[in-house]
Amino acid sequence: MSLKIYTIINCKDCHEFHKIVDEVCEELNMSKQLVDVDIEENLKTNLEEMVKYDVMSIPHTLVCNDGVPHHGMSGILTKQQLLELINNV
């Protein structure tokens, strides 16, 4: 199982959320992939994938099993919310 997190590079709240993600991933021995979306540089590159996985706002967390997204949630999640999202897979 792994997490894929869509964030914006200069988002202060996203940076704080990274700390929660890091803590949870370390506790659960999970891998993570941070996808930083720069509106001016790589939005077009990530847009197709974001539409495919219904990423409507940033930050957005996808829980993946064998690389396949199963559940997603937008917003800055608390540690407890993130753990609940992971446990629902």
TILO-10927 format. One record per atom (N, C-alpha, C): residue in one letter; chain; x, y, z. Coordinates in Angstrom, 1 decimal, padded with zeros to 4 digits. Example, Ala and Ser with C-alpha at 12.3 -4.5 7.8 and 13.67 -1.06 7.14 Angstrom:
BEGIN
[rec "A"; "A"; [013.2; -005.7; 007.8]]
[rec "A"; "A"; [012.3; -004.5; 007.8]]
[rec "A"; "A"; [013.2; -003.3; 007.8]]
[rec "S"; "A"; [012.8; -002.2; 007.1]]
[rec "S"; "A"; [013.7; -001.1; 007.1]]
[rec "S"; "A"; [012.9; 000.0; 007.9]]
This chain:
BEGIN
[rec "M"; "A"; [000.8; -001.2; 000.0]]
[rec "M"; "A"; [000.0; 000.0; 000.0]]
[rec "M"; "A"; [000.9; 001.2; 000.0]]
[rec "S"; "A"; [000.4; 002.3; -000.7]]
[rec "S"; "A"; [001.2; 003.5; -000.7]]
[rec "S"; "A"; [000.2; 004.7; -000.8]]
[rec "L"; "A"; [000.8; 005.9; -000.6]]
[rec "L"; "A"; [000.0; 007.1; -000.7]]
[rec "L"; "A"; [000.6; 008.0; -001.8]]
[rec "K"; "A"; [-000.3; 008.6; -002.6]]
[rec "K"; "A"; [000.1; 009.6; -003.6]]
[rec "K"; "A"; [-000.6; 010.9; -003.2]]
[rec "I"; "A"; [000.2; 011.9; -003.0]]
[rec "I"; "A"; [-000.3; 013.2; -002.5]]
[rec "I"; "A"; [-000.1; 014.3; -003.5]]
[rec "Y"; "A"; [-001.1; 014.9; -003.9]]
[rec "Y"; "A"; [-001.1; 016.0; -004.9]]
[rec "Y"; "A"; [-001.0; 017.3; -004.1]]
[rec "T"; "A"; [000.0; 018.1; -004.3]]
[rec "T"; "A"; [000.1; 019.4; -003.5]]
[rec "T"; "A"; [000.6; 020.5; -004.5]]
[rec "I"; "A"; [000.7; 021.7; -004.0]]
[rec "I"; "A"; [001.2; 022.8; -004.8]]
[rec "I"; "A"; [002.5; 023.2; -004.1]]
[rec "I"; "A"; [003.5; 023.4; -004.9]]
[rec "I"; "A"; [004.9; 023.7; -004.4]]
[rec "I"; "A"; [004.9; 024.7; -003.3]]
[rec "N"; "A"; [004.3; 025.9; -003.5]]
[rec "N"; "A"; [004.4; 027.0; -002.5]]
[rec "N"; "A"; [003.3; 027.1; -001.5]]
[rec "C"; "A"; [002.6; 026.0; -001.3]]
[rec "C"; "A"; [001.5; 025.9; -000.4]]
[rec "C"; "A"; [002.0; 025.6; 001.0]]
[rec "K"; "A"; [001.9; 026.6; 001.9]]
[rec "K"; "A"; [002.4; 026.5; 003.3]]
[rec "K"; "A"; [001.6; 025.3; 004.0]]
[rec "D"; "A"; [000.3; 025.3; 003.8]]
[rec "D"; "A"; [-000.5; 024.2; 004.5]]
[rec "D"; "A"; [-000.1; 022.8; 003.9]]
[rec "C"; "A"; [000.2; 022.7; 002.6]]
[rec "C"; "A"; [000.6; 021.5; 002.1]]
[rec "C"; "A"; [001.9; 021.0; 002.7]]
[rec "H"; "A"; [002.8; 022.0; 002.9]]
[rec "H"; "A"; [004.1; 021.6; 003.6]]
[rec "H"; "A"; [003.8; 021.0; 005.0]]
[rec "E"; "A"; [002.9; 021.6; 005.7]]
[rec "E"; "A"; [002.6; 021.1; 007.0]]
[rec "E"; "A"; [002.0; 019.7; 006.9]]
[rec "F"; "A"; [001.1; 019.5; 005.9]]
[rec "F"; "A"; [000.5; 018.2; 005.7]]
[rec "F"; "A"; [001.6; 017.1; 005.4]]
[rec "H"; "A"; [002.6; 017.5; 004.7]]
[rec "H"; "A"; [003.7; 016.6; 004.4]]
[rec "H"; "A"; [004.3; 016.0; 005.7]]
[rec "K"; "A"; [004.3; 016.8; 006.7]]
[rec "K"; "A"; [004.9; 016.3; 008.0]]
[rec "K"; "A"; [004.0; 015.1; 008.5]]
[rec "I"; "A"; [002.7; 015.3; 008.4]]
[rec "I"; "A"; [001.7; 014.3; 008.9]]
[rec "I"; "A"; [001.9; 013.1; 008.1]]
[rec "V"; "A"; [001.9; 013.2; 006.7]]
[rec "V"; "A"; [002.1; 012.1; 005.8]]
[rec "V"; "A"; [003.4; 011.3; 006.1]]
[rec "D"; "A"; [004.5; 012.1; 006.3]]
[rec "D"; "A"; [005.7; 011.4; 006.7]]
[rec "D"; "A"; [005.6; 010.6; 007.9]]
[rec "E"; "A"; [005.0; 011.2; 008.9]]
[rec "E"; "A"; [004.8; 010.5; 010.2]]
[rec "E"; "A"; [004.0; 009.2; 010.1]]
[rec "V"; "A"; [002.9; 009.3; 009.4]]
[rec "V"; "A"; [002.0; 008.1; 009.2]]
[rec "V"; "A"; [002.7; 007.0; 008.3]]
[rec "C"; "A"; [003.4; 007.5; 007.3]]
[rec "C"; "A"; [004.1; 006.5; 006.4]]
[rec "C"; "A"; [005.2; 005.8; 007.2]]
[rec "E"; "A"; [005.9; 006.5; 008.0]]
[rec "E"; "A"; [007.0; 005.9; 008.8]]
[rec "E"; "A"; [006.4; 004.9; 009.8]]
[rec "E"; "A"; [005.3; 005.3; 010.5]]
[rec "E"; "A"; [004.7; 004.4; 011.4]]
[rec "E"; "A"; [004.1; 003.1; 010.8]]
[rec "L"; "A"; [003.6; 003.2; 009.6]]
[rec "L"; "A"; [003.0; 002.1; 008.9]]
[rec "L"; "A"; [003.9; 001.4; 007.9]]
[rec "N"; "A"; [005.1; 001.9; 007.8]]
[rec "N"; "A"; [006.1; 001.4; 006.8]]
[rec "N"; "A"; [005.5; 001.4; 005.4]]
[rec "M"; "A"; [004.9; 002.6; 005.1]]
[rec "M"; "A"; [004.3; 002.7; 003.7]]
[rec "M"; "A"; [005.2; 003.6; 002.9]]
[rec "S"; "A"; [005.1; 003.5; 001.6]]
[rec "S"; "A"; [005.8; 004.4; 000.7]]
[rec "S"; "A"; [004.9; 005.5; 000.3]]
[rec "K"; "A"; [005.4; 006.6; -000.2]]
[rec "K"; "A"; [004.6; 007.7; -000.6]]
[rec "K"; "A"; [005.2; 008.3; -001.8]]
[rec "Q"; "A"; [004.4; 009.0; -002.6]]
[rec "Q"; "A"; [004.8; 009.7; -003.7]]
[rec "Q"; "A"; [004.1; 011.1; -003.7]]
[rec "L"; "A"; [005.0; 012.1; -003.6]]
[rec "L"; "A"; [004.5; 013.5; -003.5]]
[rec "L"; "A"; [004.5; 014.1; -005.0]]
[rec "V"; "A"; [003.3; 014.5; -005.4]]
[rec "V"; "A"; [003.2; 015.1; -006.7]]
[rec "V"; "A"; [002.9; 016.6; -006.6]]
[rec "D"; "A"; [004.0; 017.4; -006.7]]
[rec "D"; "A"; [003.9; 018.8; -006.6]]
[rec "D"; "A"; [003.4; 019.4; -007.9]]
[rec "V"; "A"; [002.3; 020.0; -007.9]]
[rec "V"; "A"; [001.7; 020.6; -009.1]]
[rec "V"; "A"; [002.0; 022.1; -009.1]]
[rec "D"; "A"; [002.9; 022.5; -010.0]]
[rec "D"; "A"; [003.2; 023.9; -010.2]]
[rec "D"; "A"; [002.2; 024.4; -011.3]]
[rec "I"; "A"; [001.3; 025.4; -010.9]]
[rec "I"; "A"; [000.3; 025.8; -011.8]]
[rec "I"; "A"; [000.9; 026.3; -013.2]]
[rec "E"; "A"; [002.0; 026.9; -013.2]]
[rec "E"; "A"; [002.6; 027.5; -014.4]]
[rec "E"; "A"; [003.4; 026.5; -015.2]]
[rec "E"; "A"; [004.0; 025.5; -014.5]]
[rec "E"; "A"; [005.0; 024.6; -015.1]]
[rec "E"; "A"; [004.4; 023.2; -015.5]]
[rec "N"; "A"; [003.9; 022.5; -014.5]]
[rec "N"; "A"; [003.5; 021.1; -014.9]]
[rec "N"; "A"; [002.1; 020.8; -014.6]]
[rec "L"; "A"; [001.2; 021.7; -014.6]]
[rec "L"; "A"; [-000.2; 021.4; -014.4]]
[rec "L"; "A"; [-000.7; 020.6; -015.6]]
[rec "K"; "A"; [-000.3; 021.0; -016.8]]
[rec "K"; "A"; [-000.8; 020.3; -018.0]]
[rec "K"; "A"; [-000.3; 018.8; -018.0]]
[rec "T"; "A"; [000.9; 018.6; -017.5]]
[rec "T"; "A"; [001.5; 017.3; -017.4]]
[rec "T"; "A"; [000.7; 016.4; -016.5]]
[rec "N"; "A"; [000.2; 016.9; -015.4]]
[rec "N"; "A"; [-000.5; 016.2; -014.4]]
[rec "N"; "A"; [-002.0; 016.2; -014.5]]
[rec "L"; "A"; [-002.5; 017.1; -015.4]]
[rec "L"; "A"; [-004.0; 017.3; -015.5]]
[rec "L"; "A"; [-004.7; 016.0; -015.9]]
[rec "E"; "A"; [-004.3; 015.3; -016.8]]
[rec "E"; "A"; [-004.9; 014.1; -017.3]]
[rec "E"; "A"; [-005.1; 013.1; -016.1]]
[rec "E"; "A"; [-004.0; 012.9; -015.4]]
[rec "E"; "A"; [-004.0; 012.0; -014.3]]
[rec "E"; "A"; [-004.9; 012.5; -013.2]]
[rec "M"; "A"; [-004.9; 013.8; -012.9]]
[rec "M"; "A"; [-005.7; 014.4; -011.9]]
[rec "M"; "A"; [-007.2; 014.2; -012.2]]
[rec "V"; "A"; [-007.6; 014.4; -013.5]]
[rec "V"; "A"; [-009.0; 014.2; -013.9]]
[rec "V"; "A"; [-009.3; 012.7; -013.7]]
[rec "K"; "A"; [-008.5; 011.8; -014.1]]
[rec "K"; "A"; [-008.7; 010.4; -014.0]]
[rec "K"; "A"; [-009.0; 010.0; -012.6]]
[rec "Y"; "A"; [-008.3; 010.5; -011.6]]
[rec "Y"; "A"; [-008.5; 010.1; -010.2]]
[rec "Y"; "A"; [-009.3; 011.1; -009.4]]
[rec "D"; "A"; [-010.1; 012.0; -010.2]]
[rec "D"; "A"; [-011.0; 012.9; -009.5]]
[rec "D"; "A"; [-010.4; 013.8; -008.5]]
[rec "V"; "A"; [-009.2; 014.3; -008.8]]
[rec "V"; "A"; [-008.5; 015.3; -008.0]]
[rec "V"; "A"; [-009.1; 016.7; -008.3]]
[rec "M"; "A"; [-010.0; 017.1; -007.4]]
[rec "M"; "A"; [-010.7; 018.4; -007.7]]
[rec "M"; "A"; [-010.1; 019.6; -006.9]]
[rec "S"; "A"; [-009.3; 019.3; -005.9]]
[rec "S"; "A"; [-008.7; 020.4; -005.1]]
[rec "S"; "A"; [-007.4; 019.8; -004.5]]
[rec "I"; "A"; [-006.6; 020.8; -004.1]]
[rec "I"; "A"; [-005.2; 020.5; -003.6]]
[rec "I"; "A"; [-005.2; 020.9; -002.1]]
[rec "P"; "A"; [-004.6; 020.2; -001.2]]
[rec "P"; "A"; [-004.0; 018.9; -001.4]]
[rec "P"; "A"; [-005.0; 017.8; -001.6]]
[rec "H"; "A"; [-004.6; 016.7; -002.2]]
[rec "H"; "A"; [-005.5; 015.5; -002.4]]
[rec "H"; "A"; [-004.6; 014.3; -002.2]]
[rec "T"; "A"; [-005.2; 013.4; -001.4]]
[rec "T"; "A"; [-004.5; 012.2; -001.0]]
[rec "T"; "A"; [-005.2; 011.0; -001.6]]
[rec "L"; "A"; [-004.4; 010.1; -002.3]]
[rec "L"; "A"; [-004.9; 008.9; -002.9]]
[rec "L"; "A"; [-004.2; 007.7; -002.1]]
[rec "V"; "A"; [-005.0; 006.8; -001.7]]
[rec "V"; "A"; [-004.5; 005.5; -001.1]]
[rec "V"; "A"; [-004.4; 004.5; -002.2]]
[rec "C"; "A"; [-003.2; 004.0; -002.5]]
[rec "C"; "A"; [-003.1; 003.0; -003.6]]
[rec "C"; "A"; [-002.7; 001.7; -003.0]]
[rec "N"; "A"; [-003.2; 000.6; -003.7]]
[rec "N"; "A"; [-002.8; -000.7; -003.4]]
[rec "N"; "A"; [-002.3; -001.3; -004.7]]
[rec "D"; "A"; [-001.0; -001.8; -004.7]]
[rec "D"; "A"; [-000.3; -002.3; -005.9]]
[rec "D"; "A"; [-000.4; -001.2; -007.0]]
[rec "G"; "A"; [-000.2; 000.0; -006.6]]
[rec "G"; "A"; [-000.2; 001.1; -007.6]]
[rec "G"; "A"; [-001.5; 001.6; -008.1]]
[rec "V"; "A"; [-002.6; 000.9; -007.7]]
[rec "V"; "A"; [-003.9; 001.3; -008.1]]
[rec "V"; "A"; [-004.7; 002.1; -007.1]]
[rec "P"; "A"; [-005.1; 003.3; -007.4]]
[rec "P"; "A"; [-005.8; 004.1; -006.4]]
[rec "P"; "A"; [-007.1; 003.5; -006.0]]
[rec "H"; "A"; [-007.4; 003.5; -004.7]]
[rec "H"; "A"; [-008.7; 003.0; -004.2]]
[rec "H"; "A"; [-009.6; 004.0; -003.6]]
[rec "H"; "A"; [-009.0; 004.8; -002.8]]
[rec "H"; "A"; [-009.7; 005.9; -002.1]]
[rec "H"; "A"; [-009.0; 007.2; -002.1]]
[rec "G"; "A"; [-009.7; 008.3; -002.2]]
[rec "G"; "A"; [-009.0; 009.6; -002.2]]
[rec "G"; "A"; [-009.8; 010.6; -001.3]]
[rec "M"; "A"; [-009.1; 011.6; -000.9]]
[rec "M"; "A"; [-009.8; 012.6; -000.1]]
[rec "M"; "A"; [-009.0; 013.9; -000.3]]
[rec "S"; "A"; [-009.8; 015.0; -000.4]]
[rec "S"; "A"; [-009.1; 016.3; -000.6]]
[rec "S"; "A"; [-009.1; 017.0; 000.8]]
[rec "G"; "A"; [-008.1; 017.9; 000.9]]
[rec "G"; "A"; [-008.0; 018.7; 002.0]]
[rec "G"; "A"; [-006.8; 018.3; 002.9]]
[rec "I"; "A"; [-006.5; 019.1; 003.9]]
[rec "I"; "A"; [-005.4; 018.8; 004.8]]
[rec "I"; "A"; [-006.0; 017.9; 005.9]]
[rec "L"; "A"; [-005.6; 016.7; 005.9]]
[rec "L"; "A"; [-006.1; 015.7; 006.9]]
[rec "L"; "A"; [-005.4; 015.7; 008.2]]
[rec "T"; "A"; [-006.1; 015.4; 009.2]]
[rec "T"; "A"; [-005.4; 015.2; 010.5]]
[rec "T"; "A"; [-004.8; 013.8; 010.4]]
[rec "K"; "A"; [-003.9; 013.5; 011.4]]
[rec "K"; "A"; [-003.3; 012.2; 011.4]]
[rec "K"; "A"; [-004.4; 011.1; 011.5]]
[rec "Q"; "A"; [-005.4; 011.3; 012.3]]
[rec "Q"; "A"; [-006.5; 010.4; 012.5]]
[rec "Q"; "A"; [-007.3; 010.2; 011.2]]
[rec "Q"; "A"; [-007.6; 011.3; 010.5]]
[rec "Q"; "A"; [-008.3; 011.2; 009.3]]
[rec "Q"; "A"; [-007.5; 010.4; 008.2]]
[rec "L"; "A"; [-006.2; 010.6; 008.2]]
[rec "L"; "A"; [-005.4; 009.9; 007.2]]
[rec "L"; "A"; [-005.3; 008.4; 007.6]]
[rec "L"; "A"; [-005.2; 008.1; 008.8]]
[rec "L"; "A"; [-005.2; 006.7; 009.2]]
[rec "L"; "A"; [-006.5; 006.0; 008.9]]
[rec "E"; "A"; [-007.6; 006.7; 009.1]]
[rec "E"; "A"; [-009.0; 006.1; 008.8]]
[rec "E"; "A"; [-009.1; 005.9; 007.3]]
[rec "L"; "A"; [-008.6; 006.9; 006.5]]
[rec "L"; "A"; [-008.6; 006.7; 005.0]]
[rec "L"; "A"; [-007.8; 005.5; 004.6]]
[rec "I"; "A"; [-006.7; 005.3; 005.2]]
[rec "I"; "A"; [-005.8; 004.2; 004.8]]
[rec "I"; "A"; [-006.5; 002.9; 005.3]]
[rec "N"; "A"; [-007.1; 002.9; 006.4]]
[rec "N"; "A"; [-007.7; 001.6; 006.9]]
[rec "N"; "A"; [-009.0; 001.2; 006.2]]
[rec "N"; "A"; [-009.6; 002.2; 005.4]]
[rec "N"; "A"; [-010.8; 001.8; 004.6]]
[rec "N"; "A"; [-010.5; 001.1; 003.3]]
[rec "V"; "A"; [-009.2; 000.9; 003.0]]
[rec "V"; "A"; [-008.8; 000.2; 001.8]]
[rec "V"; "A"; [-008.9; -001.3; 002.0]]
